[in-house]
């Protein structure tokens, strides 16, 4: 098995992720372990000619990439296994995210809300700071709620479904998840089954942002871990999707873009929700989130 590898600028990562999600089956993986370490782009192929052809195709869309990546050979390994060695459990409060292949070795604390997942390469693994930002916002909101079961949650652009499943495991009874990528929808449904959720615990729909938000209707928690440009294009729809007293948690935002995204959404929120909007932002390395709370 041939592995291609190179480091990429953090600013390029969201565009690459969006591009990979458009592929029916992606051989590519983006990996960023820590803030002080570079983001790595890796691809896995059956032969070197196939790998170099794929790199040439990728370069046409992303000329910023180097002319030639590092090339290595993985002996006797499934190419999908390469990313698994670098993924570990993560927790915040009651919420625990555990890779499926680490289920047997991970001791579940009493009272924990555990999500087991196997994302494949193209979708959220729970390891990226932007996913964790949304996970923290969700966990905090539900922990403060007098009745988490009554909190309705939307996971817009659900990827592997890790946020939607987290909501269900934390006690939300009405969770709606959607993604424009059909394979992401299928992965979300598979992960729901792996977590032994009741059949109606999470409603999963194949839809883009406009259709998905319209079908979900206003909800107390709306999570959108999507690149900044797309968030701002659909700012009106996202703001309108939040019920009174609810929260809109946005991520997929570079730290350098946080203030501009917050400005766009705060203006839209005040126009629709009135005064009293609370906005908050957090930074995790090169990434950030923006959360808006509706009065």
C-alpha positions as a Markdown table, in Angstrom:
| # | Residue | x | y | z |
|---|---|---|---|---|
| 1 | Unk | 0.0 | 0.0 | 0.0 |
| 2 | Unk | 1.4 | 3.4 | -1.0 |
| 3 | Unk | 1.1 | 6.4 | 1.3 |
| 4 | Unk | 1.4 | 10.0 | 0.1 |
| 5 | Unk | 2.0 | 12.6 | 2.8 |
| 6 | Unk | 2.7 | 16.3 | 3.1 |
| 7 | Unk | 2.0 | 19.2 | 5.5 |
| 8 | Unk | -0.5 | 21.8 | 4.5 |
| 9 | Unk | -1.4 | 25.3 | 5.7 |
| 10 | Unk | -4.2 | 25.4 | 8.2 |
| 11 | Unk | -6.1 | 27.8 | 6.1 |
| 12 | Unk | -6.2 | 25.3 | 3.2 |
| 13 | Unk | -7.6 | 22.5 | 5.4 |
| 14 | Unk | -11.4 | 23.5 | 5.3 |
| 15 | Unk | -11.3 | 23.7 | 1.5 |
| 16 | Unk | -9.6 | 20.3 | 1.2 |
| 17 | Unk | -12.2 | 18.7 | 3.6 |
| 18 | Unk | -15.0 | 20.1 | 1.6 |
| 19 | Unk | -13.5 | 18.8 | -1.6 |
| 20 | Unk | -13.0 | 15.3 | -0.1 |
| 21 | Unk | -16.6 | 15.1 | 1.0 |
| 22 | Unk | -17.7 | 15.6 | -2.6 |
| 23 | Unk | -15.8 | 12.4 | -3.6 |
| 24 | Unk | -17.8 | 9.2 | -3.5 |
| 25 | Unk | -14.9 | 7.3 | -1.9 |
| 26 | Unk | -12.1 | 9.4 | -0.6 |
| 27 | Unk | -8.5 | 8.0 | -0.2 |
| 28 | Unk | -7.5 | 11.2 | 1.5 |
| 29 | Unk | -7.1 | 12.0 | 5.2 |
| 30 | Unk | -6.4 | 15.3 | 7.0 |
| 31 | Unk | -4.8 | 14.9 | 10.4 |
| 32 | Unk | -4.0 | 17.6 | 13.0 |
| 33 | Unk | -3.1 | 16.2 | 16.4 |
| 34 | Unk | -2.0 | 19.4 | 18.3 |
| 35 | Unk | -2.1 | 23.1 | 17.8 |
| 36 | Unk | 1.7 | 23.4 | 17.6 |
| 37 | Unk | 2.0 | 20.7 | 15.0 |
| 38 | Unk | 1.3 | 21.0 | 11.3 |
| 39 | Unk | -1.8 | 19.7 | 9.6 |
| 40 | Unk | -1.0 | 16.6 | 7.6 |
| 41 | Unk | -2.5 | 15.5 | 4.3 |
| 42 | Unk | -2.3 | 11.8 | 3.6 |
| 43 | Unk | -3.5 | 9.5 | 0.9 |
| 44 | Unk | -3.5 | 5.7 | 0.5 |
| 45 | Unk | -3.4 | 3.9 | -2.8 |
| 46 | Unk | -2.8 | 0.4 | -4.2 |
| 47 | Unk | 0.2 | 1.4 | -6.4 |
| 48 | Unk | 2.6 | 4.3 | -6.9 |
| 49 | Unk | 1.3 | 5.2 | -10.4 |
| 50 | Unk | -2.3 | 5.4 | -9.1 |
| 51 | Unk | -1.1 | 7.6 | -6.2 |
| 52 | Unk | 0.8 | 10.0 | -8.4 |
| 53 | Unk | -2.1 | 10.3 | -10.8 |
| 54 | Unk | -4.4 | 11.1 | -7.9 |
| 55 | Unk | -1.9 | 13.7 | -6.6 |
| 56 | Unk | -1.7 | 15.3 | -10.0 |
| 57 | Unk | -5.6 | 15.5 | -10.1 |
| 58 | Unk | -5.7 | 17.0 | -6.6 |
| 59 | Unk | -3.0 | 19.6 | -7.5 |
| 60 | Unk | -5.2 | 20.9 | -10.4 |
| 61 | Unk | -7.8 | 22.0 | -7.8 |
| 62 | Unk | -5.2 | 23.0 | -5.2 |
| 63 | Unk | -2.0 | 24.4 | -6.9 |
| 64 | Unk | -0.7 | 25.5 | -3.5 |
| 65 | Unk | 0.2 | 21.8 | -2.8 |
| 66 | Unk | 3.8 | 20.8 | -3.4 |
| 67 | Unk | 4.7 | 19.3 | -6.7 |
| 68 | Unk | 5.7 | 16.0 | -5.1 |
| 69 | Unk | 4.7 | 14.7 | -1.7 |
| 70 | Unk | 6.5 | 12.3 | 0.5 |
| 71 | Unk | 6.0 | 8.7 | -0.7 |
| 72 | Unk | 6.1 | 5.7 | 1.5 |
| 73 | Unk | 5.0 | 2.1 | 1.5 |
| 74 | Unk | 2.8 | 0.5 | 4.1 |
| 75 | Unk | 3.5 | -3.2 | 4.2 |
| 76 | Unk | 0.6 | -5.6 | 5.0 |
| 77 | Unk | -1.7 | -3.0 | 6.3 |
| 78 | Unk | -5.2 | -2.0 | 5.3 |
| 79 | Unk | -5.0 | 1.7 | 4.1 |
| 80 | Unk | -8.1 | 2.5 | 6.3 |
| 81 | Unk | -6.2 | 1.4 | 9.4 |
| 82 | Unk | -3.5 | 4.0 | 9.1 |
| 83 | Unk | -5.5 | 6.8 | 10.7 |
| 84 | Unk | -6.8 | 4.6 | 13.6 |
| 85 | Unk | -3.4 | 4.5 | 15.4 |
| 86 | Unk | -3.6 | 8.3 | 16.0 |
| 87 | Unk | -7.2 | 8.6 | 17.3 |
| 88 | Unk | -7.8 | 8.4 | 21.0 |
| 89 | Unk | -10.8 | 8.8 | 23.3 |
| 90 | Unk | -11.7 | 12.4 | 24.3 |
| 91 | Unk | -14.0 | 13.6 | 27.1 |
| 92 | Unk | -15.6 | 16.8 | 28.4 |
| 93 | Unk | -17.8 | 16.5 | 31.4 |
| 94 | Unk | -20.1 | 13.6 | 31.1 |
| 95 | Unk | -19.5 | 13.3 | 27.3 |
| 96 | Unk | -17.0 | 10.7 | 26.1 |
| 97 | Unk | -16.1 | 10.0 | 22.5 |
| 98 | Unk | -14.4 | 6.7 | 21.9 |
| 99 | Unk | -13.2 | 5.2 | 18.6 |
| 100 | Unk | -15.1 | 1.9 | 18.0 |
| 101 | Unk | -11.8 | -0.1 | 17.8 |
| 102 | Unk | -10.9 | 1.2 | 21.3 |
| 103 | Unk | -14.3 | 0.2 | 22.9 |
| 104 | Unk | -12.9 | -2.9 | 24.7 |
| 105 | Unk | -10.0 | -1.1 | 26.2 |
| 106 | Unk | -11.8 | 2.1 | 27.4 |
| 107 | Unk | -13.3 | 2.0 | 30.9 |
| 108 | Unk | -16.6 | 3.8 | 30.9 |
| 109 | Unk | -17.1 | 6.1 | 33.9 |
| 110 | Unk | -20.3 | 5.7 | 35.9 |
| 111 | Unk | -23.0 | 8.1 | 34.5 |
| 112 | Unk | -21.0 | 8.9 | 31.4 |
| 113 | Unk | -22.6 | 9.7 | 28.0 |
| 114 | Unk | -20.5 | 7.6 | 25.6 |
| 115 | Unk | -20.4 | 7.9 | 21.8 |
| 116 | Unk | -18.6 | 5.1 | 19.9 |
| 117 | Unk | -17.8 | 5.9 | 16.3 |
| 118 | Unk | -16.0 | 4.8 | 13.2 |
| 119 | Unk | -16.0 | 7.7 | 10.8 |
| 120 | Unk | -13.9 | 6.4 | 7.9 |
| 121 | Unk | -11.7 | 8.9 | 6.3 |
| 122 | Unk | -14.0 | 11.5 | 4.8 |
| 123 | Unk | -16.1 | 12.5 | 7.9 |
| 124 | Unk | -15.8 | 13.8 | 11.4 |
| 125 | Unk | -13.7 | 11.7 | 13.7 |
| 126 | Unk | -14.2 | 13.8 | 16.8 |
| 127 | Unk | -10.5 | 14.5 | 16.8 |
| 128 | Unk | -10.6 | 17.9 | 15.1 |
| 129 | Unk | -10.8 | 21.0 | 17.4 |
| 130 | Unk | -13.9 | 22.3 | 15.5 |
| 131 | Unk | -15.9 | 19.2 | 16.3 |
| 132 | Unk | -14.8 | 19.4 | 19.9 |
| 133 | Unk | -15.8 | 23.0 | 20.1 |
| 134 | Unk | -19.4 | 22.1 | 19.1 |
| 135 | Unk | -19.4 | 19.1 | 21.5 |
| 136 | Unk | -18.4 | 21.3 | 24.4 |
| 137 | Unk | -21.2 | 23.8 | 23.6 |
| 138 | Unk | -23.7 | 21.0 | 23.3 |
| 139 | Unk | -22.7 | 19.4 | 26.6 |
| 140 | Unk | -22.7 | 22.7 | 28.5 |
| 141 | Unk | -26.2 | 23.7 | 27.2 |
| 142 | Unk | -27.7 | 20.4 | 28.1 |
| 143 | Unk | -26.0 | 20.3 | 31.5 |
| 144 | Unk | -27.6 | 23.7 | 32.3 |
| 145 | Unk | -31.1 | 22.7 | 31.0 |
| 146 | Unk | -33.7 | 21.9 | 33.6 |
| 147 | Unk | -35.1 | 19.2 | 31.2 |
| 148 | Unk | -32.6 | 18.0 | 28.6 |
| 149 | Unk | -35.2 | 15.6 | 27.2 |
| 150 | Unk | -37.2 | 18.7 | 26.0 |
| 151 | Unk | -34.3 | 20.2 | 24.2 |
| 152 | Unk | -34.6 | 19.8 | 20.4 |
| 153 | Unk | -31.3 | 19.6 | 18.6 |
| 154 | Unk | -30.3 | 20.1 | 15.0 |
| 155 | Unk | -26.9 | 18.8 | 13.7 |
| 156 | Unk | -26.5 | 20.6 | 10.4 |
| 157 | Unk | -23.9 | 18.9 | 8.2 |
| 158 | Unk | -23.7 | 15.9 | 10.5 |
| 159 | Unk | -20.7 | 14.1 | 8.9 |
| 160 | Unk | -20.3 | 11.0 | 11.0 |
| 161 | Unk | -23.1 | 11.9 | 13.3 |
| 162 | Unk | -20.9 | 12.3 | 16.4 |
| 163 | Unk | -22.7 | 15.5 | 17.5 |
| 164 | Unk | -26.2 | 14.2 | 16.9 |
| 165 | Unk | -25.5 | 11.0 | 18.7 |
| 166 | Unk | -23.9 | 12.9 | 21.6 |
| 167 | Unk | -27.1 | 14.9 | 22.0 |
| 168 | Unk | -29.1 | 11.7 | 22.2 |
| 169 | Unk | -26.7 | 10.2 | 24.7 |
| 170 | Unk | -26.8 | 13.3 | 26.8 |
| 171 | Unk | -30.6 | 13.0 | 27.1 |
| 172 | Unk | -32.1 | 15.0 | 24.2 |
| 173 | Unk | -35.1 | 13.1 | 22.8 |
| 174 | Unk | -35.7 | 15.0 | 19.6 |
| 175 | Unk | -32.5 | 15.1 | 17.5 |
| 176 | Unk | -32.4 | 15.9 | 13.8 |
| 177 | Unk | -29.3 | 15.4 | 11.7 |
| 178 | Unk | -28.7 | 16.0 | 8.0 |
| 179 | Unk | -25.9 | 16.2 | 5.5 |
| 180 | Unk | -25.7 | 16.9 | 1.7 |
| 181 | Unk | -23.4 | 13.9 | 1.3 |
| 182 | Unk | -25.3 | 10.6 | 1.1 |
| 183 | Unk | -22.4 | 8.6 | 2.4 |
| 184 | Unk | -22.2 | 10.8 | 5.4 |
| 185 | Unk | -25.9 | 10.1 | 6.1 |
| 186 | Unk | -25.2 | 6.3 | 5.8 |
| 187 | Unk | -22.2 | 6.6 | 8.2 |
| 188 | Unk | -24.4 | 8.5 | 10.7 |
| 189 | Unk | -27.1 | 5.8 | 10.6 |
| 190 | Unk | -24.4 | 3.1 | 11.1 |
| 191 | Unk | -23.0 | 4.9 | 14.1 |
| 192 | Unk | -26.5 | 5.3 | 15.6 |
| 193 | Unk | -26.8 | 1.5 | 15.4 |
| 194 | Unk | -23.3 | 1.0 | 16.9 |
| 195 | Unk | -24.4 | 3.1 | 19.9 |
| 196 | Unk | -27.6 | 1.1 | 20.4 |
| 197 | Unk | -29.8 | 4.1 | 20.0 |
| 198 | Unk | -33.6 | 3.5 | 19.6 |
| 199 | Unk | -34.7 | 3.7 | 16.0 |
| 200 | Unk | -36.3 | 7.1 | 16.5 |
| 201 | Unk | -33.6 | 8.7 | 18.7 |
| 202 | Unk | -32.0 | 10.6 | 15.8 |
| 203 | Unk | -33.8 | 11.5 | 12.6 |
| 204 | Unk | -31.2 | 11.5 | 9.7 |
| 205 | Unk | -31.9 | 13.2 | 6.4 |
| 206 | Unk | -30.0 | 13.5 | 3.1 |
| 207 | Unk | -30.3 | 17.3 | 2.5 |
| 208 | Unk | -28.5 | 20.5 | 2.0 |
| 209 | Unk | -28.6 | 23.4 | 4.5 |
| 210 | Unk | -31.7 | 25.2 | 3.2 |
| 211 | Unk | -33.8 | 22.0 | 3.0 |
| 212 | Unk | -32.5 | 20.5 | 6.1 |
| 213 | Unk | -33.0 | 23.5 | 8.3 |
| 214 | Unk | -36.5 | 24.1 | 6.9 |
| 215 | Unk | -37.5 | 20.5 | 7.7 |
| 216 | Unk | -36.0 | 20.6 | 11.2 |
| 217 | Unk | -37.8 | 23.8 | 12.1 |
| 218 | Unk | -36.8 | 26.0 | 15.0 |
| 219 | Unk | -34.9 | 24.2 | 17.7 |
| 220 | Unk | -33.2 | 25.0 | 21.0 |
| 221 | Unk | -29.8 | 23.9 | 19.9 |
| 222 | Unk | -28.5 | 24.3 | 16.3 |
| 223 | Unk | -24.9 | 23.0 | 15.6 |
| 224 | Unk | -23.2 | 23.8 | 12.4 |
| 225 | Unk | -19.5 | 22.7 | 12.0 |
| 226 | Unk | -19.0 | 23.9 | 8.5 |
| 227 | Unk | -16.4 | 26.2 | 6.8 |
| 228 | Unk | -16.8 | 29.9 | 7.4 |
| 229 | Unk | -17.7 | 30.9 | 3.9 |
| 230 | Unk | -20.7 | 28.5 | 3.8 |
| 231 | Unk | -21.8 | 29.5 | 7.3 |
| 232 | Unk | -22.0 | 33.2 | 6.3 |
| 233 | Unk | -23.8 | 32.4 | 3.0 |
| 234 | Unk | -26.6 | 30.6 | 5.0 |
| 235 | Unk | -26.5 | 33.0 | 8.0 |
| 236 | Unk | -30.2 | 34.0 | 7.6 |
| 237 | Unk | -31.3 | 30.4 | 7.6 |
| 238 | Unk | -29.1 | 29.4 | 10.5 |
| 239 | Unk | -30.3 | 32.2 | 12.7 |
| 240 | Unk | -33.9 | 31.6 | 11.9 |
| 241 | Unk | -33.5 | 27.9 | 12.9 |
| 242 | Unk | -33.0 | 28.8 | 16.6 |
| 243 | Unk | -36.0 | 28.7 | 18.9 |
| 244 | Unk | -36.4 | 31.3 | 21.7 |
| 245 | Unk | -34.0 | 30.7 | 24.5 |
| 246 | Unk | -31.8 | 28.6 | 22.2 |
| 247 | Unk | -28.2 | 28.5 | 21.1 |
| 248 | Unk | -26.5 | 28.5 | 17.7 |
| 249 | Unk | -23.1 | 27.0 | 17.8 |
| 250 | Unk | -20.9 | 27.6 | 14.8 |
| 251 | Unk | -17.5 | 26.0 | 14.1 |
| 252 | Unk | -15.2 | 25.2 | 11.3 |
| 253 | Unk | -13.9 | 28.7 | 11.7 |
| 254 | Unk | -10.2 | 29.6 | 11.6 |
| 255 | Unk | -9.2 | 31.7 | 14.6 |
| 256 | Unk | -8.3 | 34.6 | 12.2 |
| 257 | Unk | -11.9 | 34.6 | 10.8 |
| 258 | Unk | -13.7 | 34.4 | 14.2 |
| 259 | Unk | -14.4 | 38.1 | 14.6 |
| 260 | Unk | -15.7 | 38.5 | 11.0 |
| 261 | Unk | -18.0 | 35.5 | 11.3 |
| 262 | Unk | -19.3 | 36.8 | 14.7 |
| 263 | Unk | -20.0 | 40.2 | 13.2 |
| 264 | Unk | -22.1 | 38.7 | 10.4 |
| 265 | Unk | -24.1 | 36.5 | 12.7 |
| 266 | Unk | -24.6 | 39.1 | 15.5 |
| 267 | Unk | -26.1 | 41.5 | 13.0 |
| 268 | Unk | -28.4 | 38.9 | 11.6 |
| 269 | Unk | -29.4 | 37.7 | 15.1 |
| 270 | Unk | -30.2 | 41.1 | 16.4 |
| 271 | Unk | -32.4 | 41.8 | 13.4 |
| 272 | Unk | -34.4 | 38.7 | 13.9 |
| 273 | Unk | -34.2 | 38.0 | 17.6 |
| 274 | Unk | -34.2 | 41.6 | 18.9 |
| 275 | Unk | -31.9 | 43.0 | 21.6 |
| 276 | Unk | -30.3 | 40.9 | 24.3 |
| 277 | Unk | -28.4 | 38.5 | 22.0 |
| 278 | Unk | -25.3 | 37.1 | 23.8 |
| 279 | Unk | -22.4 | 36.1 | 21.6 |
| 280 | Unk | -19.3 | 34.2 | 22.7 |
| 281 | Unk | -16.3 | 32.8 | 21.0 |
| 282 | Unk | -13.5 | 30.4 | 21.9 |
| 283 | Unk | -10.2 | 29.6 | 20.2 |
| 284 | Unk | -8.5 | 26.2 | 20.1 |
| 285 | Unk | -5.1 | 26.5 | 18.4 |
| 286 | Unk | -5.7 | 27.7 | 14.8 |
| 287 | Unk | -9.4 | 27.1 | 15.0 |
| 288 | Unk | -12.4 | 28.7 | 16.8 |
| 289 | Unk | -16.1 | 28.7 | 17.3 |
| 290 | Unk | -18.9 | 31.3 | 17.7 |
| 291 | Unk | -21.9 | 30.7 | 19.8 |
| 292 | Unk | -25.0 | 33.0 | 19.9 |
| 293 | Unk | -27.7 | 32.7 | 22.5 |
| 294 | Unk | -31.2 | 33.8 | 21.7 |
| 295 | Unk | -33.2 | 35.6 | 24.5 |
